[in-house]
Amino acid sequence: MRANRAAAIVLLLMVGLGMSVRAAAQEDEHYSAISFVVVRDYNGKPVKNASVIMHPVKKNGKQRNSGLQLKTNTDGKTSFDGIPYGSLRVQVLAQGFQTFGEDYEVTKPDMEITIKLKRPQGQYSIYEEHPEAKKDETKPPEAKPDQKADEQKPQ
C-alpha cells in the first residue's frame, strides 16, 4: 500500500514539474499581433469575407498540423494576437479571386500584412490562337547553301 502511494506521489510530482517546465518555456517564446488587409489587385478596394488561413512552418519547410482560419470584415481587415515568432504560411481564399499563398517570417511584436488578390486568369488551351506566341518557332530553319557548290561556280 505504501509503495503504491509513494509511486502515485512521485508520479504527481513529475507531472507537476513537467507542467511548470513547459509553462516556463512558453514564457520565453515571443508572440506577435498580426493584422491582415486583403484588397483587390486592380483597384485597391477591400475584399470582404475572404478566408485568411495561417499555418506555422517547421524548420524543414513543412507546415504544422495546427492552423487558424480568419475571415475579413467589410473593410477587408482581420487580425489575431498570439502568433509565435518564426515562419508562418498564409493562404487567402476568396470567391472570384485567385488563391494567394506565401510564407512570412514573424519577427516583430506587431505586423501588418497587405495582400493583393488577382482576378482569375483564363485557362490556356493549345486549341486556341495565341497571338503572343511566335508562329515561326514551328518552321524548320532554312538550309544554308552548300559552300562547296559556291566555290565550283564559274565567275
PyMOL commands that place a pseudoatom at each C-alpha (Angstrom):
pseudoatom trace, name=CA, resn=MET, resi=1, chain=A, elem=C, hetatm=0, pos=[0.000, 0.000, 0.000]
pseudoatom trace, name=CA, resn=ARG, resi=2, chain=A, elem=C, hetatm=0, pos=[2.724, 2.449, 0.967]
pseudoatom trace, name=CA, resn=ALA, resi=3, chain=A, elem=C, hetatm=0, pos=[4.631, 1.616, -2.224]
pseudoatom trace, name=CA, resn=ASN, resi=4, chain=A, elem=C, hetatm=0, pos=[1.545, 2.469, -4.327]
pseudoatom trace, name=CA, resn=ARG, resi=5, chain=A, elem=C, hetatm=0, pos=[1.060, 5.779, -2.503]
pseudoatom trace, name=CA, resn=ALA, resi=6, chain=A, elem=C, hetatm=0, pos=[4.734, 6.657, -2.895]
pseudoatom trace, name=CA, resn=ALA, resi=7, chain=A, elem=C, hetatm=0, pos=[4.598, 5.820, -6.610]
pseudoatom trace, name=CA, resn=ALA, resi=8, chain=A, elem=C, hetatm=0, pos=[1.467, 7.973, -7.029]
pseudoatom trace, name=CA, resn=ILE, resi=9, chain=A, elem=C, hetatm=0, pos=[3.082, 10.913, -5.206]
pseudoatom trace, name=CA, resn=VAL, resi=10, chain=A, elem=C, hetatm=0, pos=[6.243, 10.637, -7.325]
pseudoatom trace, name=CA, resn=LEU, resi=11, chain=A, elem=C, hetatm=0, pos=[4.124, 10.486, -10.479]
pseudoatom trace, name=CA, resn=LEU, resi=12, chain=A, elem=C, hetatm=0, pos=[2.163, 13.590, -9.453]
pseudoatom trace, name=CA, resn=LEU, resi=13, chain=A, elem=C, hetatm=0, pos=[5.378, 15.461, -8.668]
pseudoatom trace, name=CA, resn=MET, resi=14, chain=A, elem=C, hetatm=0, pos=[6.831, 14.539, -12.057]
pseudoatom trace, name=CA, resn=VAL, resi=15, chain=A, elem=C, hetatm=0, pos=[3.698, 15.660, -13.883]
pseudoatom trace, name=CA, resn=GLY, resi=16, chain=A, elem=C, hetatm=0, pos=[3.665, 18.926, -11.935]
pseudoatom trace, name=CA, resn=LEU, resi=17, chain=A, elem=C, hetatm=0, pos=[7.329, 19.521, -12.643]
pseudoatom trace, name=CA, resn=GLY, resi=18, chain=A, elem=C, hetatm=0, pos=[6.800, 18.811, -16.344]
pseudoatom trace, name=CA, resn=MET, resi=19, chain=A, elem=C, hetatm=0, pos=[3.930, 21.299, -16.497]
pseudoatom trace, name=CA, resn=SER, resi=20, chain=A, elem=C, hetatm=0, pos=[5.936, 24.018, -14.764]
pseudoatom trace, name=CA, resn=VAL, resi=21, chain=A, elem=C, hetatm=0, pos=[8.913, 23.490, -17.114]
pseudoatom trace, name=CA, resn=ARG, resi=22, chain=A, elem=C, hetatm=0, pos=[6.600, 23.691, -20.108]
pseudoatom trace, name=CA, resn=ALA, resi=23, chain=A, elem=C, hetatm=0, pos=[4.971, 26.883, -18.775]
pseudoatom trace, name=CA, resn=ALA, resi=24, chain=A, elem=C, hetatm=0, pos=[8.404, 28.433, -18.227]
pseudoatom trace, name=CA, resn=ALA, resi=25, chain=A, elem=C, hetatm=0, pos=[9.431, 27.510, -21.773]
pseudoatom trace, name=CA, resn=GLN, resi=26, chain=A, elem=C, hetatm=0, pos=[6.278, 29.124, -23.161]
pseudoatom trace, name=CA, resn=GLU, resi=27, chain=A, elem=C, hetatm=0, pos=[7.060, 32.342, -21.288]
pseudoatom trace, name=CA, resn=ASP, resi=28, chain=A, elem=C, hetatm=0, pos=[10.363, 32.574, -23.171]
pseudoatom trace, name=CA, resn=GLU, resi=29, chain=A, elem=C, hetatm=0, pos=[8.624, 32.409, -26.567]
pseudoatom trace, name=CA, resn=HIS, resi=30, chain=A, elem=C, hetatm=0, pos=[7.801, 35.689, -28.264]
pseudoatom trace, name=CA, resn=TYR, resi=31, chain=A, elem=C, hetatm=0, pos=[4.374, 36.293, -29.751]
pseudoatom trace, name=CA, resn=SER, resi=32, chain=A, elem=C, hetatm=0, pos=[3.170, 38.742, -32.358]
pseudoatom trace, name=CA, resn=ALA, resi=33, chain=A, elem=C, hetatm=0, pos=[-0.079, 40.531, -33.124]
pseudoatom trace, name=CA, resn=ILE, resi=34, chain=A, elem=C, hetatm=0, pos=[-0.643, 40.226, -36.876]
pseudoatom trace, name=CA, resn=SER, resi=35, chain=A, elem=C, hetatm=0, pos=[-3.213, 42.162, -38.858]
pseudoatom trace, name=CA, resn=PHE, resi=36, chain=A, elem=C, hetatm=0, pos=[-4.129, 41.477, -42.473]
pseudoatom trace, name=CA, resn=VAL, resi=37, chain=A, elem=C, hetatm=0, pos=[-5.579, 43.786, -45.098]
pseudoatom trace, name=CA, resn=VAL, resi=38, chain=A, elem=C, hetatm=0, pos=[-6.947, 41.997, -48.180]
pseudoatom trace, name=CA, resn=VAL, resi=39, chain=A, elem=C, hetatm=0, pos=[-7.562, 44.176, -51.241]
pseudoatom trace, name=CA, resn=ARG, resi=40, chain=A, elem=C, hetatm=0, pos=[-8.217, 43.779, -54.961]
pseudoatom trace, name=CA, resn=ASP, resi=41, chain=A, elem=C, hetatm=0, pos=[-5.043, 43.977, -57.054]
pseudoatom trace, name=CA, resn=TYR, resi=42, chain=A, elem=C, hetatm=0, pos=[-6.577, 46.052, -59.861]
pseudoatom trace, name=CA, resn=ASN, resi=43, chain=A, elem=C, hetatm=0, pos=[-8.281, 48.829, -57.850]
pseudoatom trace, name=CA, resn=GLY, resi=44, chain=A, elem=C, hetatm=0, pos=[-7.223, 48.528, -54.184]
pseudoatom trace, name=CA, resn=LYS, resi=45, chain=A, elem=C, hetatm=0, pos=[-10.766, 48.069, -52.852]
pseudoatom trace, name=CA, resn=PRO, resi=46, chain=A, elem=C, hetatm=0, pos=[-11.190, 45.742, -49.831]
pseudoatom trace, name=CA, resn=VAL, resi=47, chain=A, elem=C, hetatm=0, pos=[-12.264, 42.125, -50.203]
pseudoatom trace, name=CA, resn=LYS, resi=48, chain=A, elem=C, hetatm=0, pos=[-14.842, 41.207, -47.573]
pseudoatom trace, name=CA, resn=ASN, resi=49, chain=A, elem=C, hetatm=0, pos=[-15.415, 37.692, -46.241]
pseudoatom trace, name=CA, resn=ALA, resi=50, chain=A, elem=C, hetatm=0, pos=[-12.057, 36.386, -47.537]
pseudoatom trace, name=CA, resn=SER, resi=51, chain=A, elem=C, hetatm=0, pos=[-10.606, 33.402, -45.648]
pseudoatom trace, name=CA, resn=VAL, resi=52, chain=A, elem=C, hetatm=0, pos=[-7.135, 34.010, -44.236]
pseudoatom trace, name=CA, resn=ILE, resi=53, chain=A, elem=C, hetatm=0, pos=[-5.573, 30.695, -43.214]
pseudoatom trace, name=CA, resn=MET, resi=54, chain=A, elem=C, hetatm=0, pos=[-2.362, 30.607, -41.163]
pseudoatom trace, name=CA, resn=HIS, resi=55, chain=A, elem=C, hetatm=0, pos=[-0.107, 27.606, -40.539]
pseudoatom trace, name=CA, resn=PRO, resi=56, chain=A, elem=C, hetatm=0, pos=[3.144, 27.680, -38.572]
pseudoatom trace, name=CA, resn=VAL, resi=57, chain=A, elem=C, hetatm=0, pos=[6.015, 26.255, -40.642]
pseudoatom trace, name=CA, resn=LYS, resi=58, chain=A, elem=C, hetatm=0, pos=[8.647, 23.855, -39.271]
pseudoatom trace, name=CA, resn=LYS, resi=59, chain=A, elem=C, hetatm=0, pos=[12.350, 24.394, -39.881]
pseudoatom trace, name=CA, resn=ASN, resi=60, chain=A, elem=C, hetatm=0, pos=[12.287, 21.762, -42.644]
pseudoatom trace, name=CA, resn=GLY, resi=61, chain=A, elem=C, hetatm=0, pos=[9.725, 23.836, -44.597]
pseudoatom trace, name=CA, resn=LYS, resi=62, chain=A, elem=C, hetatm=0, pos=[6.686, 21.681, -43.900]
pseudoatom trace, name=CA, resn=GLN, resi=63, chain=A, elem=C, hetatm=0, pos=[3.646, 23.215, -42.270]
pseudoatom trace, name=CA, resn=ARG, resi=64, chain=A, elem=C, hetatm=0, pos=[2.492, 22.027, -38.882]
pseudoatom trace, name=CA, resn=ASN, resi=65, chain=A, elem=C, hetatm=0, pos=[-0.855, 20.334, -38.372]
pseudoatom trace, name=CA, resn=SER, resi=66, chain=A, elem=C, hetatm=0, pos=[-2.158, 23.226, -36.304]
pseudoatom trace, name=CA, resn=GLY, resi=67, chain=A, elem=C, hetatm=0, pos=[-3.627, 26.200, -38.079]
pseudoatom trace, name=CA, resn=LEU, resi=68, chain=A, elem=C, hetatm=0, pos=[-6.047, 29.065, -37.770]
pseudoatom trace, name=CA, resn=GLN, resi=69, chain=A, elem=C, hetatm=0, pos=[-8.650, 30.497, -40.139]
pseudoatom trace, name=CA, resn=LEU, resi=70, chain=A, elem=C, hetatm=0, pos=[-9.892, 34.076, -40.014]
pseudoatom trace, name=CA, resn=LYS, resi=71, chain=A, elem=C, hetatm=0, pos=[-12.465, 35.977, -42.092]
pseudoatom trace, name=CA, resn=THR, resi=72, chain=A, elem=C, hetatm=0, pos=[-12.089, 39.575, -43.271]
pseudoatom trace, name=CA, resn=ASN, resi=73, chain=A, elem=C, hetatm=0, pos=[-14.651, 42.233, -42.399]
pseudoatom trace, name=CA, resn=THR, resi=74, chain=A, elem=C, hetatm=0, pos=[-16.234, 44.714, -44.824]
pseudoatom trace, name=CA, resn=ASP, resi=75, chain=A, elem=C, hetatm=0, pos=[-13.014, 46.773, -44.772]
pseudoatom trace, name=CA, resn=GLY, resi=76, chain=A, elem=C, hetatm=0, pos=[-11.002, 43.700, -45.833]
pseudoatom trace, name=CA, resn=LYS, resi=77, chain=A, elem=C, hetatm=0, pos=[-9.295, 43.539, -42.418]
pseudoatom trace, name=CA, resn=THR, resi=78, chain=A, elem=C, hetatm=0, pos=[-8.743, 40.802, -39.866]
pseudoatom trace, name=CA, resn=SER, resi=79, chain=A, elem=C, hetatm=0, pos=[-6.228, 40.243, -37.075]
pseudoatom trace, name=CA, resn=PHE, resi=80, chain=A, elem=C, hetatm=0, pos=[-5.004, 37.803, -34.477]
pseudoatom trace, name=CA, resn=ASP, resi=81, chain=A, elem=C, hetatm=0, pos=[-2.913, 38.317, -31.354]
pseudoatom trace, name=CA, resn=GLY, resi=82, chain=A, elem=C, hetatm=0, pos=[-0.664, 35.471, -30.235]
pseudoatom trace, name=CA, resn=ILE, resi=83, chain=A, elem=C, hetatm=0, pos=[1.209, 34.189, -33.286]
pseudoatom trace, name=CA, resn=PRO, resi=84, chain=A, elem=C, hetatm=0, pos=[4.598, 32.742, -32.230]
pseudoatom trace, name=CA, resn=TYR, resi=85, chain=A, elem=C, hetatm=0, pos=[7.745, 34.113, -33.860]
pseudoatom trace, name=CA, resn=GLY, resi=86, chain=A, elem=C, hetatm=0, pos=[9.046, 32.068, -36.788]
pseudoatom trace, name=CA, resn=SER, resi=87, chain=A, elem=C, hetatm=0, pos=[7.862, 31.088, -40.246]
pseudoatom trace, name=CA, resn=LEU, resi=88, chain=A, elem=C, hetatm=0, pos=[4.159, 31.453, -40.999]
pseudoatom trace, name=CA, resn=ARG, resi=89, chain=A, elem=C, hetatm=0, pos=[2.415, 30.170, -44.136]
pseudoatom trace, name=CA, resn=VAL, resi=90, chain=A, elem=C, hetatm=0, pos=[-0.507, 32.378, -45.148]
pseudoatom trace, name=CA, resn=GLN, resi=91, chain=A, elem=C, hetatm=0, pos=[-3.169, 31.371, -47.668]
pseudoatom trace, name=CA, resn=VAL, resi=92, chain=A, elem=C, hetatm=0, pos=[-6.051, 33.600, -48.721]
pseudoatom trace, name=CA, resn=LEU, resi=93, chain=A, elem=C, hetatm=0, pos=[-9.169, 32.283, -50.428]
pseudoatom trace, name=CA, resn=ALA, resi=94, chain=A, elem=C, hetatm=0, pos=[-11.966, 34.480, -51.763]
pseudoatom trace, name=CA, resn=GLN, resi=95, chain=A, elem=C, hetatm=0, pos=[-14.707, 33.786, -54.264]
pseudoatom trace, name=CA, resn=GLY, resi=96, chain=A, elem=C, hetatm=0, pos=[-13.903, 35.309, -57.668]
pseudoatom trace, name=CA, resn=PHE, resi=97, chain=A, elem=C, hetatm=0, pos=[-10.140, 35.647, -56.999]
pseudoatom trace, name=CA, resn=GLN, resi=98, chain=A, elem=C, hetatm=0, pos=[-7.010, 33.565, -57.447]
pseudoatom trace, name=CA, resn=THR, resi=99, chain=A, elem=C, hetatm=0, pos=[-5.842, 31.716, -54.347]
pseudoatom trace, name=CA, resn=PHE, resi=100, chain=A, elem=C, hetatm=0, pos=[-2.953, 33.526, -52.652]
pseudoatom trace, name=CA, resn=GLY, resi=101, chain=A, elem=C, hetatm=0, pos=[-0.189, 31.785, -50.745]
pseudoatom trace, name=CA, resn=GLU, resi=102, chain=A, elem=C, hetatm=0, pos=[3.115, 32.946, -49.294]
pseudoatom trace, name=CA, resn=ASP, resi=103, chain=A, elem=C, hetatm=0, pos=[5.426, 32.322, -46.340]
pseudoatom trace, name=CA, resn=TYR, resi=104, chain=A, elem=C, hetatm=0, pos=[6.246, 35.178, -43.957]
pseudoatom trace, name=CA, resn=GLU, resi=105, chain=A, elem=C, hetatm=0, pos=[8.830, 35.468, -41.197]
pseudoatom trace, name=CA, resn=VAL, resi=106, chain=A, elem=C, hetatm=0, pos=[7.251, 36.714, -37.951]
pseudoatom trace, name=CA, resn=THR, resi=107, chain=A, elem=C, hetatm=0, pos=[9.964, 38.737, -36.169]
pseudoatom trace, name=CA, resn=LYS, resi=108, chain=A, elem=C, hetatm=0, pos=[8.176, 41.782, -34.693]
pseudoatom trace, name=CA, resn=PRO, resi=109, chain=A, elem=C, hetatm=0, pos=[5.618, 42.192, -31.902]
pseudoatom trace, name=CA, resn=ASP, resi=110, chain=A, elem=C, hetatm=0, pos=[3.206, 43.932, -34.310]
pseudoatom trace, name=CA, resn=MET, resi=111, chain=A, elem=C, hetatm=0, pos=[2.960, 43.198, -38.031]
pseudoatom trace, name=CA, resn=GLU, resi=112, chain=A, elem=C, hetatm=0, pos=[0.577, 44.304, -40.766]
pseudoatom trace, name=CA, resn=ILE, resi=113, chain=A, elem=C, hetatm=0, pos=[0.452, 42.298, -43.980]
pseudoatom trace, name=CA, resn=THR, resi=114, chain=A, elem=C, hetatm=0, pos=[-1.311, 43.645, -47.071]
pseudoatom trace, name=CA, resn=ILE, resi=115, chain=A, elem=C, hetatm=0, pos=[-2.421, 41.020, -49.566]
pseudoatom trace, name=CA, resn=LYS, resi=116, chain=A, elem=C, hetatm=0, pos=[-3.465, 41.920, -53.103]
pseudoatom trace, name=CA, resn=LEU, resi=117, chain=A, elem=C, hetatm=0, pos=[-5.730, 39.363, -54.749]
pseudoatom trace, name=CA, resn=LYS, resi=118, chain=A, elem=C, hetatm=0, pos=[-5.775, 38.981, -58.531]
pseudoatom trace, name=CA, resn=ARG, resi=119, chain=A, elem=C, hetatm=0, pos=[-8.646, 38.102, -60.819]
pseudoatom trace, name=CA, resn=PRO, resi=120, chain=A, elem=C, hetatm=0, pos=[-8.631, 34.552, -62.136]
pseudoatom trace, name=CA, resn=GLN, resi=121, chain=A, elem=C, hetatm=0, pos=[-6.712, 34.058, -65.374]
pseudoatom trace, name=CA, resn=GLY, resi=122, chain=A, elem=C, hetatm=0, pos=[-8.166, 32.340, -68.393]
pseudoatom trace, name=CA, resn=GLN, resi=123, chain=A, elem=C, hetatm=0, pos=[-7.290, 28.727, -68.976]
pseudoatom trace, name=CA, resn=TYR, resi=124, chain=A, elem=C, hetatm=0, pos=[-4.580, 28.185, -71.602]
pseudoatom trace, name=CA, resn=SER, resi=125, chain=A, elem=C, hetatm=0, pos=[-5.593, 25.886, -74.438]
pseudoatom trace, name=CA, resn=ILE, resi=126, chain=A, elem=C, hetatm=0, pos=[-3.483, 24.569, -77.283]
pseudoatom trace, name=CA, resn=TYR, resi=127, chain=A, elem=C, hetatm=0, pos=[-6.602, 24.621, -79.493]
pseudoatom trace, name=CA, resn=GLU, resi=128, chain=A, elem=C, hetatm=0, pos=[-6.915, 28.413, -79.389]
pseudoatom trace, name=CA, resn=GLU, resi=129, chain=A, elem=C, hetatm=0, pos=[-4.918, 31.022, -81.294]
pseudoatom trace, name=CA, resn=HIS, resi=130, chain=A, elem=C, hetatm=0, pos=[-2.298, 32.797, -79.177]
pseudoatom trace, name=CA, resn=PRO, resi=131, chain=A, elem=C, hetatm=0, pos=[-1.007, 35.926, -80.938]
pseudoatom trace, name=CA, resn=GLU, resi=132, chain=A, elem=C, hetatm=0, pos=[1.755, 36.388, -78.344]
pseudoatom trace, name=CA, resn=ALA, resi=133, chain=A, elem=C, hetatm=0, pos=[3.319, 33.059, -79.356]
pseudoatom trace, name=CA, resn=LYS, resi=134, chain=A, elem=C, hetatm=0, pos=[5.757, 33.207, -82.262]
pseudoatom trace, name=CA, resn=LYS, resi=135, chain=A, elem=C, hetatm=0, pos=[4.413, 31.299, -85.250]
pseudoatom trace, name=CA, resn=ASP, resi=136, chain=A, elem=C, hetatm=0, pos=[7.893, 30.946, -86.786]
pseudoatom trace, name=CA, resn=GLU, resi=137, chain=A, elem=C, hetatm=0, pos=[9.030, 28.658, -83.985]
pseudoatom trace, name=CA, resn=THR, resi=138, chain=A, elem=C, hetatm=0, pos=[7.378, 25.645, -85.635]
pseudoatom trace, name=CA, resn=LYS, resi=139, chain=A, elem=C, hetatm=0, pos=[9.116, 26.112, -89.008]
pseudoatom trace, name=CA, resn=PRO, resi=140, chain=A, elem=C, hetatm=0, pos=[12.432, 24.336, -89.523]
pseudoatom trace, name=CA, resn=PRO, resi=141, chain=A, elem=C, hetatm=0, pos=[15.412, 26.645, -90.052]
pseudoatom trace, name=CA, resn=GLU, resi=142, chain=A, elem=C, hetatm=0, pos=[16.208, 27.309, -93.699]
pseudoatom trace, name=CA, resn=ALA, resi=143, chain=A, elem=C, hetatm=0, pos=[19.043, 25.262, -95.096]
pseudoatom trace, name=CA, resn=LYS, resi=144, chain=A, elem=C, hetatm=0, pos=[22.200, 27.222, -95.776]
pseudoatom trace, name=CA, resn=PRO, resi=145, chain=A, elem=C, hetatm=0, pos=[23.641, 26.909, -99.256]
pseudoatom trace, name=CA, resn=ASP, resi=146, chain=A, elem=C, hetatm=0, pos=[26.467, 24.445, -99.532]
pseudoatom trace, name=CA, resn=GLN, resi=147, chain=A, elem=C, hetatm=0, pos=[29.818, 26.237, -99.526]
pseudoatom trace, name=CA, resn=LYS, resi=148, chain=A, elem=C, hetatm=0, pos=[31.381, 23.746, -101.972]
pseudoatom trace, name=CA, resn=ALA, resi=149, chain=A, elem=C, hetatm=0, pos=[28.696, 24.482, -104.521]
pseudoatom trace, name=CA, resn=ASP, resi=150, chain=A, elem=C, hetatm=0, pos=[29.518, 28.213, -104.326]
pseudoatom trace, name=CA, resn=GLU, resi=151, chain=A, elem=C, hetatm=0, pos=[33.228, 27.532, -104.883]
pseudoatom trace, name=CA, resn=GLN, resi=152, chain=A, elem=C, hetatm=0, pos=[32.603, 25.491, -108.029]
pseudoatom trace, name=CA, resn=LYS, resi=153, chain=A, elem=C, hetatm=0, pos=[30.512, 28.153, -109.815]
pseudoatom trace, name=CA, resn=PRO, resi=154, chain=A, elem=C, hetatm=0, pos=[32.345, 29.927, -112.646]
pseudoatom trace, name=CA, resn=GLN, resi=155, chain=A, elem=C, hetatm=0, pos=[32.933, 33.584, -112.195]
for i in range(1, 155): cmd.bond("trace and resi %d" % i, "trace and resi %d" % (i + 1))
show_as sticks, trace
zoom trace
